[in-house]
Amino acid sequence: MEEQKYKYIRKGDGTVCRLIRIGTRKSELARIQTKSVAEKLKELHPDISLEIVAMSTIGDKILDTALSKIGEKSLFTKELETALEKNMVDLVVHSLKDLPTTLPPGFTIAAVLKRENPHDAVVLHPKHVGKTLDTLPEKSVIGTSSLRRAAQLKRRFPHLEFKDIRGNLNTRLKKLDEKEDFAAIILAAAGLKRMGWENRISQILEPGDCMYAVGQGALAVEVRAKDTDLLEMLSVLNDTETVLRCISERAFLRHLEGGCSVPVAVHTLVKDSQLYLTGAVYSLDGSESLKDTMQTSIAASDKSSEEGDQQEEHVGVTALKVCSVSQANAERLGVELASLLLSKGAKEILTVARQLNDAR
C-alpha cells in the first residue's frame, strides 16, 4: 500500500485540515504570483491550509551569464521539481514560459490560469521618458537577456544596439535607472503588471514589432502526475482559452525542438471558436526568418464534459474539465505549423542560431 503522504495540521479552534505546501522561486515576482494562485485555491477550497515554500534555482543563482549560454534546460524549475519529487512540496507554481515543453517523468501541469497580457514591454531610462524604440537616438543600447526579443528587434529597429542584462525584475530596473548603460530594457508586460509597476511601461510591443515567448504571461501549477486528487482540486483554476492557446504554442516549440538557446516566437488568438497560431523562427541577428499562421476549431464537442474529465496529457498539460478534443486539436495545430516551417528550412536557421550562440 502506498505510504500516506498527506500532511494535516490542527487549527486554533481544534479542527484538523489538510496542509498543502506550494513551492516557488524566491524572487519577489515569483512570490507574488504564487500568493495569487494560493488565494484563488483557498477561495475555492476553504477547508485546506496552504504553506508557501520558497527556494532558489540555478537561473536565480547564475547572474553573470546569458540564459541562453548556461546550457541547462530547467534553469528556473529543477530545484522546485526536486522538492516535488522528494515530497517536500505538493505542487509548484511557475511562470509557464520557464517550463520546458517536455517535463521530467512523473510530473504534469495540472492548471494553467487565465493569461495576463503576454506581450513584451519597453521600459525606458528616465532621461528618455516620452520616447519609443523608433525615436530613441541612433546606437542606443537596449537591454534584454532573450535571443527571441533581440532577434526580432534587431530586424525591426536596426538603428539600435542590444546587450544582455540579467537579474530579477527589481535588479534589472535598478541597473537601468542608476546607470547609463542602457537607454531601455525589454521586459514581459505581465511581470511588470503583477509587481504593480505598470507606470514604468513606456510602450507595449505589438506582434508586428516583437511576438512573445511560448507560454508568456500565463501561470502554471505543476504536480506529481499520480496525485489525482490534486489534479482534480486544481482543475478549477484552468482557464480554457489560455490552456488551448498555450498547448498549441508548446506543441509548436516542442516539434521545432526549440528552447531558450534559439529565437522562436509565437502569437495566438481565439475568435469564433477558432484558434489562430502564428509562429516564427529567426536567425540570431534577425536577418533571416520564417513565419506563418494556421488555425483550427476548438469548439467543445457535445461530449465535452465527459471528455474533459479524462486524464489525457497534451505537451505536459493535464487539464481536466477542458474538452480533450479541443486540447488535441490545439496540440495538432502547433505540430502542423512547426512542420510547415521545418519544410521551409526552419531547422537550418535554428541550427545555425544555436551554433552561433554556443560560439559567442
Solvent accessible surface area in square Angstrom, and as a share of the most:
residue,aa,sasa,rsa
1,M,246,1.10
2,E,114,0.51
3,E,147,0.66
4,Q,124,0.55
5,K,42,0.18
6,Y,66,0.25
7,K,95,0.40
8,Y,120,0.46
9,I,68,0.34
10,R,171,0.62
11,K,81,0.34
12,G,91,0.88
13,D,112,0.58
14,G,35,0.34
15,T,74,0.43
16,V,81,0.47
17,C,11,0.07
18,R,34,0.12
19,L,20,0.10
20,I,0,0.00
21,R,18,0.07
22,I,0,0.00
23,G,0,0.00
24,T,0,0.00
25,R,46,0.17
26,K,105,0.44
27,S,19,0.12
28,E,82,0.37
29,L,35,0.17
30,A,10,0.08
31,R,112,0.41
32,I,58,0.30
33,Q,9,0.04
34,T,0,0.00
35,K,116,0.49
36,S,37,0.24
37,V,0,0.00
38,A,9,0.07
39,E,98,0.44
40,K,97,0.41
41,L,0,0.00
42,K,76,0.32
43,E,141,0.63
44,L,88,0.44
45,H,43,0.19
46,P,93,0.58
47,D,101,0.52
48,I,6,0.03
49,S,21,0.14
50,L,43,0.21
51,E,78,0.35
52,I,71,0.36
53,V,43,0.25
54,A,26,0.20
55,M,30,0.14
56,S,35,0.23
57,T,0,0.00
58,I,37,0.19
59,G,1,0.01
60,D,36,0.19
61,K,132,0.56
62,I,62,0.31
63,L,84,0.42
64,D,133,0.69
65,T,47,0.28
66,A,12,0.09
67,L,36,0.18
68,S,8,0.05
69,K,67,0.28
70,I,38,0.19
71,G,78,0.75
72,E,50,0.22
73,K,180,0.76
74,S,18,0.12
75,L,9,0.05
76,F,29,0.12
77,T,0,0.00
78,K,97,0.41
79,E,46,0.21
80,L,1,0.00
81,E,10,0.04
82,T,53,0.31
83,A,2,0.02
84,L,0,0.00
85,E,123,0.55
86,K,133,0.56
87,N,52,0.26
88,M,108,0.48
89,V,0,0.00
90,D,7,0.04
91,L,0,0.00
92,V,0,0.00
93,V,7,0.04
94,H,8,0.03
95,S,27,0.17
96,L,2,0.01
97,K,82,0.35
98,D,32,0.17
99,L,8,0.04
100,P,30,0.19
101,T,17,0.10
102,T,89,0.52
103,L,19,0.10
104,P,49,0.31
105,P,135,0.85
106,G,50,0.48
107,F,20,0.08
108,T,1,0.00
109,I,0,0.00
110,A,0,0.00
111,A,0,0.00
112,V,0,0.00
113,L,8,0.04
114,K,155,0.66
115,R,24,0.09
116,E,43,0.19
117,N,55,0.28
118,P,15,0.09
119,H,30,0.13
120,D,1,0.00
121,A,0,0.00
122,V,0,0.00
123,V,0,0.00
124,L,3,0.02
125,H,11,0.05
126,P,70,0.44
127,K,124,0.53
128,H,20,0.09
129,V,115,0.66
130,G,75,0.72
131,K,69,0.29
132,T,49,0.29
133,L,0,0.00
134,D,80,0.42
135,T,86,0.50
136,L,6,0.03
137,P,64,0.40
138,E,120,0.54
139,K,128,0.54
140,S,12,0.08
141,V,40,0.23
142,I,0,0.00
143,G,0,0.00
144,T,5,0.03
145,S,12,0.07
146,S,24,0.15
147,L,15,0.07
148,R,16,0.06
149,R,10,0.04
150,A,13,0.10
151,A,0,0.00
152,Q,8,0.04
153,L,0,0.00
154,K,70,0.30
155,R,124,0.45
156,R,97,0.35
157,F,2,0.01
158,P,111,0.70
159,H,41,0.18
160,L,11,0.05
161,E,76,0.34
162,F,37,0.15
163,K,107,0.45
164,D,64,0.33
165,I,6,0.03
166,R,18,0.07
167,G,10,0.10
168,N,62,0.32
169,L,13,0.06
170,N,56,0.29
171,T,47,0.28
172,R,41,0.15
173,L,13,0.07
174,K,122,0.52
175,K,68,0.29
176,L,0,0.00
177,D,52,0.27
178,E,122,0.55
179,K,112,0.47
180,E,121,0.54
181,D,68,0.35
182,F,13,0.05
183,A,9,0.07
184,A,0,0.00
185,I,0,0.00
186,I,1,0.01
187,L,1,0.01
188,A,18,0.14
189,A,3,0.02
190,A,3,0.02
191,G,5,0.05
192,L,0,0.00
193,K,92,0.39
194,R,52,0.19
195,M,20,0.09
196,G,60,0.57
197,W,65,0.23
198,E,95,0.42
199,N,131,0.67
200,R,58,0.21
201,I,42,0.21
202,S,50,0.32
203,Q,35,0.16
204,I,56,0.29
205,L,0,0.00
206,E,99,0.44
207,P,37,0.23
208,G,66,0.64
209,D,24,0.12
210,C,0,0.00
211,M,1,0.01
212,Y,2,0.01
213,A,18,0.14
214,V,15,0.09
215,G,0,0.00
216,Q,1,0.00
217,G,9,0.08
218,A,1,0.01
219,L,10,0.05
220,A,0,0.00
221,V,0,0.00
222,E,0,0.00
223,V,0,0.00
224,R,17,0.06
225,A,30,0.23
226,K,134,0.57
227,D,3,0.01
228,T,80,0.47
229,D,47,0.24
230,L,1,0.00
231,L,1,0.00
232,E,88,0.39
233,M,27,0.12
234,L,0,0.00
235,S,4,0.02
236,V,70,0.40
237,L,13,0.07
238,N,24,0.12
239,D,35,0.18
240,T,71,0.41
241,E,77,0.35
242,T,3,0.02
243,V,0,0.00
244,L,2,0.01
245,R,32,0.12
246,C,0,0.00
247,I,0,0.00
248,S,0,0.00
249,E,0,0.00
250,R,2,0.01
251,A,3,0.02
252,F,0,0.00
253,L,25,0.13
254,R,94,0.34
255,H,74,0.33
256,L,9,0.04
257,E,126,0.56
258,G,20,0.19
259,G,33,0.32
260,C,73,0.44
261,S,26,0.17
262,V,4,0.02
263,P,0,0.00
264,V,9,0.05
265,A,0,0.00
266,V,0,0.00
267,H,44,0.19
268,T,3,0.02
269,L,88,0.44
270,V,37,0.21
271,K,122,0.52
272,D,123,0.64
273,S,58,0.37
274,Q,49,0.22
275,L,0,0.00
276,Y,65,0.25
277,L,0,0.00
278,T,19,0.11
279,G,0,0.00
280,A,0,0.00
281,V,0,0.00
282,Y,14,0.05
283,S,13,0.08
284,L,23,0.11
285,D,81,0.42
286,G,1,0.01
287,S,81,0.53
288,E,97,0.43
289,S,34,0.22
290,L,36,0.18
291,K,112,0.47
292,D,40,0.21
293,T,68,0.39
294,M,58,0.26
295,Q,97,0.43
296,T,29,0.17
297,S,49,0.31
298,I,18,0.09
299,A,55,0.43
300,A,69,0.53
301,S,38,0.24
302,D,153,0.79
303,K,131,0.56
304,S,29,0.19
305,S,79,0.51
306,E,108,0.49
307,E,34,0.15
308,G,1,0.01
309,D,83,0.43
310,Q,92,0.41
311,Q,99,0.44
312,E,70,0.31
313,E,98,0.44
314,H,15,0.07
315,V,4,0.03
316,G,3,0.03
317,V,1,0.00
318,T,5,0.03
319,A,2,0.02
320,L,14,0.07
321,K,103,0.43
322,V,4,0.02
323,C,10,0.06
324,S,9,0.06
325,V,60,0.34
326,S,3,0.02
327,Q,5,0.02
328,A,30,0.23
329,N,28,0.14
330,A,0,0.00
331,E,43,0.19
332,R,124,0.45
333,L,4,0.02
334,G,0,0.00
335,V,51,0.29
336,E,77,0.34
337,L,0,0.00
338,A,0,0.00
339,S,45,0.29
340,L,61,0.30
341,L,0,0.00
342,L,51,0.25
343,S,89,0.57
344,K,104,0.44
345,G,20,0.19
346,A,0,0.00
347,K,118,0.50
348,E,110,0.49
349,I,17,0.09
350,L,5,0.02
351,T,52,0.30
352,V,75,0.43
353,A,1,0.01
354,R,79,0.29
355,Q,110,0.49
356,L,94,0.47
357,N,0,0.00
358,D,97,0.50
359,A,84,0.65
360,R,143,0.52
